C-alpha cells in the first residue's frame, strides 16, 4: 500500500521541476544623471563665459567677477535680461528659461 502512494505522488513532483525559470522583470538599469544643473552650465559656457570666463572671474570688458557678486537670483535675471553697461541684454538672444538657468548657474560660481 505504501508503495502505491509513492507512485501516485512522484509524477506530481516531477511536474514541479519542469517549471520555467522566471526572468526578472525589473532588471537594474544604470541611471546616470547627465545634466544636474539643467542647461545652465551649457548656456553659461556659450553666452556668458566669453566675458565672464568659465569660472565667472575673467572680468573681460569690465565684466563683474561673478564669484564675488552679491546679487540675488532675481536681480541677476533682471540684469541678464535687460543688460547693463557693456553687458548686452539677453532677452532677444536667450529664452526666459535659459536666462534663469544661466543666472542660477552663475550663483554656483560664488565662493
Ligand atoms: C559682452 C560681455 C558680457 C557677456 C557676454 C555677459 N556679460 Fe555679464 N556682465 C558684463 C559686464 C561688462 C558687466 C558689468 C555691468 C555693469 O555693472 O556695468 C556684467 C555684469 C553681470 C552681472 C552682475 C554682477 C554684479 O554683481 O554686478 C551678472 C550676474 C552677469 N553679468 C551675468 C551674466 C550672465 C549669466 C551672462 C550670460 C547670459 C552674461 N553675464 C554675459 C559683460 C558680459
Boltz pocket constraint, residues with backbone or C-beta under 6 A from the ligand:
constraints:
  - pocket:
      binder: B
      contacts: [[A, 43], [A, 44], [A, 47], [A, 48], [A, 49], [A, 50], [A, 51], [A, 52], [A, 60], [A, 61], [A, 62], [A, 63], [A, 64], [A, 65], [A, 66], [A, 68], [A, 69], [A, 70], [A, 71], [A, 76], [A, 79], [A, 80], [A, 84], [A, 85], [A, 86], [A, 87], [A, 88], [A, 90], [A, 99], [A, 102], [A, 103], [A, 106]]
      max_distance: 6.0
